[in-house]
């Protein structure tokens, strides 16, 4: 470490011209020429839309007529929209239910699959199968399952147990829960495979020592599995928070935001502003507000969990 530090200090002590010549002789120009197209492509497709959105948020435009600069008026109109509070509450409800229901499911499945010996690969294929199905197709499929008529799939199963037909998506009190169940089914496979890969990296000596001490599956899970997966669990939790706060496809296809706006989310409100009202400035303003909130939430989350993830 000391030798590396000393070499770096010697390079910094050299004259600028000598350092530049060393960089050129070391292939610096070739590296730069390869790097420029990548930098340009990334900047054009990643950063330019962000800068463009900052411009649109300060304009009143439908992308057809000449835009009008309105300053912060778009943000004011978004915050004054009475439907914004409903959309935020619905989005938080979806995120909360998705975390409570969907976060532990992949962990438990991965733990169960890790205990399997012969059929682990087959179980992995079955777990990942829902991820292969295109999202819209999966949502439409479950929408048919939730058919409120007595002939619907779920109502037919309930009828076997003497339970009357349920309205499912037509019920304002259960519509969001039904959407969360479908979203959990569609997304748990990817998380399960990630957790399973993390479990495969846990030293088997830990489990062998626990088994010799008489630890059962529950104790091994609590004292070995969870501590060893702490870092990946924190990362997956953050990704799930960000993903659930941007839910759109499931409520849009299943309920269209109904019944009585009980499943209207923030992204659906953005969609309505842009493609139903034709007000792209207002839609962009709400998008930026959501991006700022998610950035703050991510920063606070990383700050709060930084020490715990390393302990």
C-alpha positions as CSV (number, residue, x, y, z in Angstrom):
1,X,0.0,0.0,0.0
2,X,2.8,2.4,0.8
3,X,4.6,1.6,-2.5
4,X,1.4,2.3,-4.4
5,X,0.9,5.6,-2.6
6,X,4.5,6.6,-3.2
7,X,4.3,5.9,-6.9
8,X,1.1,8.0,-7.1
9,X,2.8,10.8,-5.3
10,X,5.8,10.7,-7.7
11,X,3.4,10.8,-10.7
12,X,1.7,13.9,-9.3
13,X,5.0,15.5,-8.7
14,X,6.0,15.3,-12.4
15,X,5.5,18.3,-14.7
16,X,2.2,18.4,-16.5
17,X,3.8,18.0,-19.9
18,X,5.7,14.9,-18.8
19,X,2.5,13.4,-17.3
20,X,0.6,14.2,-20.5
21,X,3.3,12.5,-22.6
22,X,3.2,9.4,-20.4
23,X,-0.6,9.3,-20.8
24,X,-0.3,9.5,-24.6
25,X,2.4,6.8,-24.7
26,X,0.3,4.6,-22.5
27,X,-2.5,4.5,-25.0
28,X,-4.5,7.4,-23.6
29,X,-5.6,8.8,-26.9
30,X,-6.9,5.4,-28.1
31,X,-8.8,4.9,-24.9
32,X,-10.3,8.4,-25.2
33,X,-11.4,7.8,-28.8
34,X,-13.2,4.6,-27.7
35,X,-14.7,6.4,-24.7
36,X,-16.1,9.5,-26.5
37,X,-18.9,7.6,-28.5
38,X,-20.0,5.8,-25.4
39,X,-20.1,9.1,-23.4
40,X,-22.0,10.8,-26.2
41,X,-24.5,7.9,-26.5
42,X,-25.1,7.8,-22.8
43,X,-25.4,11.5,-22.5
44,X,-27.8,11.8,-25.4
45,X,-30.1,9.0,-24.3
46,X,-29.8,9.4,-20.5
47,X,-29.0,13.0,-19.6
48,X,-30.5,14.9,-22.5
49,X,-34.0,13.7,-21.7
50,X,-33.5,14.8,-18.1
51,X,-32.5,18.3,-19.2
52,X,-35.3,18.4,-21.7
53,X,-37.8,17.5,-19.0
54,X,-36.5,20.4,-16.9
55,X,-37.4,22.6,-19.8
56,X,-40.8,21.1,-20.4
57,X,-41.7,21.4,-16.7
58,X,-41.4,25.2,-17.1
59,X,-43.6,25.4,-20.2
60,X,-47.2,24.9,-21.1
61,X,-47.2,22.7,-24.2
62,X,-48.9,19.9,-25.9
63,X,-45.9,19.2,-28.1
64,X,-47.8,20.5,-31.2
65,X,-48.3,24.2,-30.8
66,X,-45.7,26.7,-29.8
67,X,-44.8,26.2,-26.1
68,X,-45.4,29.0,-23.6
69,X,-43.1,29.7,-20.7
70,X,-45.0,29.6,-17.5
71,X,-42.3,29.3,-14.9
72,X,-43.4,27.3,-11.8
73,X,-47.1,27.4,-12.7
74,X,-47.1,23.7,-13.7
75,X,-45.8,22.7,-10.3
76,X,-48.5,24.9,-8.7
77,X,-51.3,23.3,-10.7
78,X,-50.0,19.8,-9.9
79,X,-50.0,20.5,-6.2
80,X,-53.4,22.1,-6.4
81,X,-54.9,19.1,-8.1
82,X,-57.3,17.4,-5.6
83,X,-56.6,14.0,-7.3
84,X,-52.9,14.2,-6.4
85,X,-53.6,13.4,-2.7
86,X,-55.6,10.3,-3.8
87,X,-52.9,9.2,-6.2
88,X,-50.2,9.5,-3.5
89,X,-52.2,7.7,-1.0
90,X,-53.0,4.9,-3.4
91,X,-49.4,4.6,-4.4
92,X,-48.2,4.4,-0.8
93,X,-50.9,1.8,-0.1
94,X,-49.7,-0.3,-3.1
95,X,-46.1,0.1,-2.0
96,X,-46.9,-0.8,1.6
97,X,-48.9,-3.9,0.7
98,X,-46.3,-5.0,-1.9
99,X,-43.5,-4.8,0.6
100,X,-45.5,-6.6,3.4
101,X,-46.7,-9.3,1.0
102,X,-44.1,-9.4,-1.7
103,X,-40.8,-8.9,0.1
104,X,-40.7,-11.9,2.4
105,X,-42.1,-14.4,-0.2
106,X,-38.9,-14.6,-2.4
107,X,-36.7,-14.9,0.7
108,X,-38.8,-17.8,2.1
109,X,-38.9,-19.5,-1.3
110,X,-35.2,-19.1,-1.9
111,X,-34.5,-20.6,1.6
112,X,-36.8,-23.5,0.9
113,X,-35.2,-24.1,-2.6
114,X,-31.7,-23.9,-1.0
115,X,-32.6,-26.9,1.2
116,X,-33.5,-28.9,-1.9
117,X,-30.9,-31.2,-3.4
118,X,-32.2,-33.0,-6.4
119,X,-35.0,-30.8,-7.8
120,X,-33.5,-27.3,-7.1
121,X,-33.0,-26.5,-10.8
122,X,-36.5,-27.6,-11.7
123,X,-37.9,-25.4,-8.8
124,X,-35.8,-22.5,-10.1
125,X,-37.4,-22.8,-13.5
126,X,-40.9,-22.9,-12.1
127,X,-40.2,-19.9,-9.8
128,X,-38.8,-17.8,-12.7
129,X,-41.6,-18.8,-15.2
130,X,-43.9,-15.9,-14.3
131,X,-41.1,-13.4,-15.1
132,X,-40.9,-14.7,-18.7
133,X,-44.6,-13.9,-19.4
134,X,-44.9,-10.3,-20.8
135,X,-46.3,-8.0,-18.1
136,X,-49.4,-7.0,-20.1
137,X,-50.3,-10.6,-20.9
138,X,-49.9,-11.6,-17.2
139,X,-52.1,-8.7,-16.1
140,X,-54.8,-9.5,-18.7
141,X,-54.6,-13.2,-17.6
142,X,-55.2,-12.3,-14.0
143,X,-57.9,-9.9,-14.9
144,X,-59.8,-12.9,-16.4
145,X,-59.1,-14.8,-13.1
146,X,-60.7,-12.0,-11.2
147,X,-63.9,-12.1,-13.3
148,X,-66.7,-11.2,-10.8
149,X,-69.2,-13.6,-12.4
150,X,-69.8,-17.0,-10.8
151,X,-68.1,-18.6,-13.7
152,X,-64.8,-16.7,-13.1
153,X,-61.8,-18.9,-12.1
154,X,-61.4,-17.6,-8.6
155,X,-65.1,-17.5,-7.9
156,X,-65.5,-21.0,-9.2
157,X,-62.8,-22.1,-6.7
158,X,-64.5,-20.2,-3.9
159,X,-67.9,-21.8,-4.9
160,X,-66.5,-25.2,-4.2
161,X,-66.1,-24.1,-0.5
162,X,-69.6,-22.5,-0.4
163,X,-68.3,-18.9,-0.6
164,X,-70.4,-16.6,-2.7
165,X,-68.9,-14.8,-5.8
166,X,-66.7,-11.9,-4.9
167,X,-66.5,-8.6,-6.9
168,X,-62.6,-8.5,-6.6
169,X,-61.5,-5.6,-8.9
170,X,-65.0,-4.0,-8.8
171,X,-64.8,-3.6,-5.0
172,X,-63.1,-0.4,-3.9
173,X,-62.0,-2.0,-0.6
174,X,-60.2,-5.0,-2.2
175,X,-59.1,-3.8,-5.7
176,X,-55.7,-2.6,-4.6
177,X,-55.0,-5.8,-2.7
178,X,-56.0,-7.9,-5.7
179,X,-53.5,-5.9,-7.8
180,X,-50.8,-6.4,-5.3
181,X,-51.3,-10.1,-5.3
182,X,-51.0,-10.2,-9.1
183,X,-47.9,-8.0,-9.0
184,X,-46.3,-10.2,-6.3
185,X,-46.9,-13.3,-8.4
186,X,-45.4,-11.7,-11.5
187,X,-42.3,-10.4,-9.8
188,X,-41.3,-12.8,-7.1
189,X,-39.4,-15.2,-9.5
190,X,-36.6,-12.7,-10.3
191,X,-36.0,-11.8,-6.6
192,X,-36.1,-15.5,-5.7
193,X,-33.3,-16.3,-8.1
194,X,-31.2,-13.5,-6.8
195,X,-31.7,-14.6,-3.2
196,X,-31.0,-18.2,-4.1
197,X,-27.7,-17.1,-5.7
198,X,-26.8,-15.2,-2.5
199,X,-27.6,-18.3,-0.4
200,X,-25.4,-20.5,-2.6
201,X,-22.5,-18.2,-1.7
202,X,-23.0,-18.7,2.1
203,X,-20.2,-21.0,3.4
204,X,-21.7,-24.5,3.9
205,X,-19.6,-24.9,7.0
206,X,-21.9,-22.5,8.9
207,X,-24.9,-24.7,8.2
208,X,-23.0,-27.9,9.0
209,X,-21.8,-26.5,12.3
210,X,-25.4,-25.4,13.1
211,X,-26.7,-28.9,12.3
212,X,-24.1,-30.5,14.5
213,X,-25.3,-28.2,17.3
214,X,-28.9,-29.4,16.7
215,X,-30.2,-26.2,15.1
216,X,-33.4,-26.8,13.1
217,X,-34.4,-25.1,9.9
218,X,-36.0,-22.1,11.6
219,X,-33.0,-21.4,13.8
220,X,-30.6,-21.8,10.8
221,X,-32.7,-19.4,8.8
222,X,-32.8,-16.8,11.6
223,X,-29.2,-17.0,12.8
224,X,-27.3,-17.8,9.5
225,X,-29.4,-17.1,6.4
226,X,-30.8,-13.7,7.3
227,X,-27.5,-12.3,8.6
228,X,-25.6,-13.6,5.6
229,X,-28.2,-12.1,3.2
230,X,-28.4,-8.7,5.0
231,X,-26.7,-6.7,2.3
232,X,-28.6,-8.1,-0.7
233,X,-31.9,-7.8,1.3
234,X,-31.3,-4.1,1.9
235,X,-30.5,-3.5,-1.8
236,X,-33.6,-5.4,-2.9
237,X,-35.8,-3.5,-0.4
238,X,-34.6,-0.2,-1.9
239,X,-35.2,-1.4,-5.4
240,X,-38.7,-2.6,-4.4
241,X,-39.5,0.7,-2.8
242,X,-38.5,2.6,-6.0
243,X,-40.3,0.1,-8.2
244,X,-43.6,0.1,-6.3
245,X,-43.7,3.9,-6.2
246,X,-43.7,3.8,-10.0
247,X,-46.5,1.2,-10.5
248,X,-48.5,1.8,-13.6
249,X,-49.1,-1.3,-15.8
250,X,-51.1,-3.3,-13.3
251,X,-53.7,-0.7,-12.2
252,X,-53.9,0.8,-15.7
253,X,-54.8,-2.5,-17.4
254,X,-56.8,-4.1,-14.6
255,X,-59.0,-1.2,-13.4
256,X,-58.1,1.9,-15.3
257,X,-57.7,3.7,-11.9
258,X,-61.1,2.6,-10.7
259,X,-63.3,1.9,-9.0
260,X,-63.9,5.6,-7.9
261,X,-60.2,6.3,-8.3
262,X,-59.2,3.8,-5.6
263,X,-56.4,2.4,-7.7
264,X,-55.2,5.6,-9.4
265,X,-51.5,5.9,-8.9
266,X,-49.0,8.7,-9.4
267,X,-47.8,7.4,-12.8
268,X,-51.4,7.0,-13.9
269,X,-52.0,10.6,-13.0
270,X,-48.9,11.6,-15.1
271,X,-50.3,9.5,-18.0
272,X,-53.7,11.3,-17.7
273,X,-52.0,14.7,-17.7
274,X,-50.0,13.9,-20.8
275,X,-52.2,11.7,-23.0
276,X,-55.8,12.6,-21.9
277,X,-55.4,16.2,-21.1
278,X,-52.6,16.9,-23.5
279,X,-50.7,18.9,-20.9
280,X,-47.1,17.7,-21.1
281,X,-45.7,20.5,-19.0
282,X,-47.9,19.5,-16.1
283,X,-47.1,15.8,-16.6
284,X,-43.4,16.5,-16.6
285,X,-43.7,18.6,-13.5
286,X,-45.2,15.8,-11.6
287,X,-42.6,13.4,-13.0
288,X,-39.8,15.6,-11.7
289,X,-41.5,15.9,-8.3
290,X,-41.7,12.1,-8.1
291,X,-38.0,11.8,-9.1
292,X,-37.0,14.3,-6.4
293,X,-39.0,12.4,-3.8
294,X,-37.5,9.1,-4.8
295,X,-34.0,10.6,-4.7
296,X,-34.5,11.9,-1.2
297,X,-36.1,8.6,0.0
298,X,-33.1,6.6,-1.5
299,X,-30.6,8.9,0.1
300,X,-32.2,8.7,3.5
301,X,-32.6,4.9,3.2
302,X,-28.9,4.5,2.3
303,X,-27.9,6.7,5.1
304,X,-30.0,4.9,7.7
305,X,-28.9,1.4,6.6
306,X,-25.3,2.1,5.8
307,X,-23.9,1.0,9.2
308,X,-26.3,-1.9,9.5
309,X,-25.5,-3.3,6.2
310,X,-21.8,-3.5,7.1
311,X,-22.1,-4.7,10.6
